[in-house]
Amino acid sequence: MSSTATETELSTITHHSKGDDGEQQNPLPAVEVEAIGAVPNLAGPPAAAVASEPVAPSKARAAALMATLSCVSFLNTFSSGTLTVALPAIAAELQLPNNLLLWPASVYALALSCTLLLLGAVADVVGNRPIFLAGTLLYTAWTLAVSLAQTGNQLIIFRALQGISMSFCMPAAVSTITSSFPSGKTRNIGFAVFGGGSPLGFAVGLVLGGVLVQVSDWRTAYYLATGVSGATFILAWFTMPKTAAVPNVRHRLVHEFDWVGVVAASVSLALLSYIFAEITYSGSVMKEPYNIVLLIVAVLLIPFFIFWVSRQERLGRPAILPNSVWRKGAFTTVCITVFLVWSWFNAFGYWATLFFQITQGLDALQAALRFLPLVIVGLLTNMVAGLIMDRVSAGSLVLIGGLLSAVSPLLFAIQDPNWMYWSAGFPSMVLSVISTDLLFNISNLVITSSFPSKDQALAGGVFNTVTQLGNSIGPAITAIIASAVTEAEASKPGADQAYATLKGYRSAFWTCFAAAVVSAAISAVGLRKVGKVGQKKDV
């Protein structure tokens, strides 16, 4: 499970794949290009060259490295889980105005999404270890700052800086898995352990945050997160594979880096994330002229970005995300599926929380506890995925997971508020996360295999950027639909406001159901020839 929905959610010995001149010396093996449509390195050696597989670390070192990386995915969602139940107490203490009430949660995702591509590309130049260490150290500092915030504005600023810090870590973590573990079961388990940190972090944040708000203070949860982040930095210092000295880093960053593409993509993503975050909580914001201008700028940057990277690729110059990568069917299918699944899953959690608290009248902690089955199944799904991805085709796994998870919003769309939790809520929570966690593991393998070995952190940035964009757009679209349905129902003579609200919620769940079915259909068609992405590659 990635950053979950109620607040808005995995070098070795082979970093020698980069030569002294920074160019790739070991492109992807030919079998991998054929199986998953990897992008050939146009500037590298002949496609017939064969990449060396990483030498598997010892079991103790592998376990330590997996634990380090899973701590990052744990921290990424722990704060979100805490905010979900602690926000009312935080708002009251810091006197956070209503128009900024949800920004401590939104600004984190906003800052994270618009810096992932940049820092993923930088990590490929500088190395995973220094970027990851810098990220964990910065995250420790800004988490402590959050726990010491005295005003609402300080909290929002520190949460944004937390998001930027996490964007140092996530792409570097993905790259470290692909460069440290050989393809096959070892790498599959690495991604599964990394992905398992997310549901665990969110669950601990939810429950611990709810308990601490009642018996202590919301700041205590962030003090604890500061300690975990500091411990992660220490672990990373000893476990992250050392990076060989990279010559001419400054020259490469200045002259061999697609800064125009990075800035265009990052600004567009930032503006889109901001607009959709605003729409989620109030559709009327689009009446403001400055929001219209920002939306126009964000949209216009998209064709500019496509034109720019096409030009760069045609001229043989660096391109942050070459257009040619989208001609690979598996890569494009996975990105579309990831976007749709994270959109509906994030929106589903958002509306499920409101259903529990507004329609059924539960308090925040009671609502949080109802999400625990989702967390447990998420952990189990990651474990199972790590064990079976080399045995079952990716298309079958994603299709089965997608259809099972589609039942979740369907049950919420048809359930009566008086139904017991075990009738609809429980099975919905059990099934909802299967699709996201299977897809997390499969898509990471497909996306990282679609990039040259020298661009693995960028590949991690692409995956996390797509998920964050889905996290932003899903709740926004469903909020617009729910608001329109509620207003239409409430305007009828003698309308009951509670029923109008419920009808709006149901329309949001129906939208989630439609997105889930569409994503399952797209993955079934687009990944039907991919095969078993978790299999060990012959080299």
KAKACOR-V444995 format. One record per run of one state. SS is the DSSP state (h for helix, s for strand, l for the rest). FROM is the first residue (numbers start at 1). LEN is the number of residues. If there is no record, write none. Layout:
BEGIN
SS|FROM|LEN / SS|FROM|LEN
END
This chain:
BEGIN
l|1|14 / h|15|3 / s|18|1 / l|19|5 / s|24|1 / l|25|5 / h|30|7 / l|37|22 / h|59|36 / l|95|3 / h|98|3 / l|101|2 / h|103|11 / l|114|2 / h|116|11 / l|127|1 / h|128|21 / l|149|3 / h|152|29 / l|181|4 / h|185|31 / l|216|2 / h|218|22 / l|240|9 / h|249|7 / l|256|3 / h|259|23 / l|282|1 / h|283|5 / l|288|1 / h|289|26 / l|315|8 / h|323|5 / l|328|1 / h|329|31 / l|360|4 / h|364|6 / l|370|2 / h|372|17 / l|389|5 / h|394|21 / l|415|6 / h|421|29 / l|450|3 / h|453|38 / l|491|6 / h|497|30 / l|527|13
END
